[in-house]
Amino acid sequence: DTARVAFVGLGNMGAPMIGHLVRAGWDVRGFDLSPAACEAARAGGVDVASSLAEALDGAGTLVTMLPAGRHVLAVFEEAASLLPAGALHLDCSTIDIASARLLHERAAACDLLSVDAPVSGGTGGAAAATLTFMLGGTEAAVSQAMPLLERMGRRIVPCGAGGSGQAAKICNNMLLGISMIGVCEAFVLAEKLGLSHQALFDVASTSSGQCWSLSTYCPVPGPVPTSPANNDYRPGFASALMTKDLTLAQEAARDAGAETPLGRAALDLYAALVEAGEGGRDFSAMVEFLRARSAP
Ligand code: NAD
């Protein structure tokens, strides 16, 4: 019965995501190594198994929402022999390109379907089922994944062959990290030049400096009232997660031989921000970091 789903990884993202499947009436069983995560999911009405094998019993789909490639590979290897031929592995985690490609190869070798489907939208998007999914995999695999994805997200973007979802995610987030630093630098320079935040915003948001990091997610309080800057930089999108994604982008750039000097510089700056103890704050707090490093 391919309708039965094993969902592994009930953390900040996985817990709200599995909740949508449960409420939609899916036959889904969760599993996590953390007793606290299992307990919280049970309290939320999720059927939680006491082992991965138990979660997989009778399942035709394995969903993973785990920290990194090594966790997904470990779960996949344990699960592969327990899944029937033609079953689907849907990995929603953000992982390195090399592991993502290996997962697709291993799935094909085990006669399983495979989709990499990293998300953007964060915990808020997971809770509201408004995530964007970026997909890599064959058409057959993607169409098998679609009913699940439609329950957990709003925008579903097929990006190409296996690994393309992860590629889209890290290219986008590398661009986002770079553009946010650019916007923060412009505000810090404006402050030194006696130009008001609002004046810079009014000019740049309607001219060639316009970008999402400025117009939607403005890193100084005032011009865009809904941005995390107005809420003491509570995430939002934590700098630690931006650092993870910029690291994955640099690994991929190195392996693929792409020249990405600004991606490297963005990683160095976000790593320094995390090092300074700011990893839990929103990534737009970069403006405070640059201000603090500027001459008094
Ligand atoms: P999390 O740390 O809150 O949850 C991960 C869970 O996986 C934990 O509960 C952990 O116990 C469990 N786990 C680890 N290894 C396991 C194993 N072998 N078997 C079973 N369970 C295992 O992380 P999260 O915030 O939910 O993020 C999950 C993924 O989503 C990451 O790849 C992250 O980069 C990505 N992501 C997160 C966000 C966000 O805002 N949190 C946004 C987009 C993407």
Boltz pocket constraint, residues with backbone or C-beta under 6 A from the ligand:
constraints:
  - pocket:
      binder: B
      contacts: [[A, 8], [A, 9], [A, 10], [A, 11], [A, 12], [A, 13], [A, 14], [A, 31], [A, 32], [A, 33], [A, 34], [A, 37], [A, 65], [A, 66], [A, 67], [A, 68], [A, 71], [A, 74], [A, 75], [A, 92], [A, 93], [A, 94], [A, 95], [A, 119], [A, 120], [A, 121], [A, 122], [A, 123], [A, 236], [A, 241], [A, 244]]
      max_distance: 6.0
